[in-house]
Amino acid sequence: MTRFDVVRSSRVREFVHLDLAGEPRVEETEVLDDKVELVRCRWCASTDAIEVIQRVDTIAASGADDP
């Protein structure tokens, strides 16, 4: 494992609550689209020798194991 710079584009819908002073607080976030554009290794600056593996907990959450 190492460290990476990740460039991603995301579209989100947020429910923002403004208090009486006008300070915003995001109470809900729904990800509408999330696309990884570039992954670069911080140590060697490689972008073409990186394998992205989906985490087990995200596979279960997406229902990919369901028949």
N, C-alpha and C positions, 0 to 999 in steps of 0.2 A: 504494500500500500504506500501511497505517496500523496502529495498535495497537487491539486489541479486548479487552473483558472477555467471557469465555465462561463461561456457566453450563452444566454438563453433569452428567448422572447416569450413573454407571458401576457395573456389577456385575462383579467380578473374582474369580477363584480364584487364590490365591497359595500357593506352596510356601515355607514359612518355616522357616529353619534357626536353631535357638537354640544358641549356643556354650555352653561350660561355665559362663561367667559369666552366662548368661541373656540375652545381647544378641541380638535378632532380626536376621536378614538375609534379605531376600526373594531367593530364588534363581530362581524362575520365576513369571511372571504370565500368566494366560490371561484375556483380556477376553471376558466372557460377553454383555454388553450395554453399549452406549455410545450415549447419546442427548444431542444438543445441544439445550438448552432455550431459551437466549437468547444472542444475540450483540449487543453494544453497542459502538459506536465510542467510543474514548476521547477523541477530539477534539471531536466534535459531539454525542455522546450519542444518536445515531440508532440505532434498532433496526429500522426498517422499510425502510431504503434500502440494505440490505446484501445482497450476492449471495455466497453460499457456493459456491465452485468446488472440486471434488474434485481433489487433486493427482495428477499423472500417475503418480508412483511408487506411490500407493495404488490407483489404478485397475489397474495391472499386477499388483500383489500380490493383488488381490481376484479376478483372472481375468475381469474385466468385458469384456475385449477378445477372450476366447476364444469361438469359434463354438459 
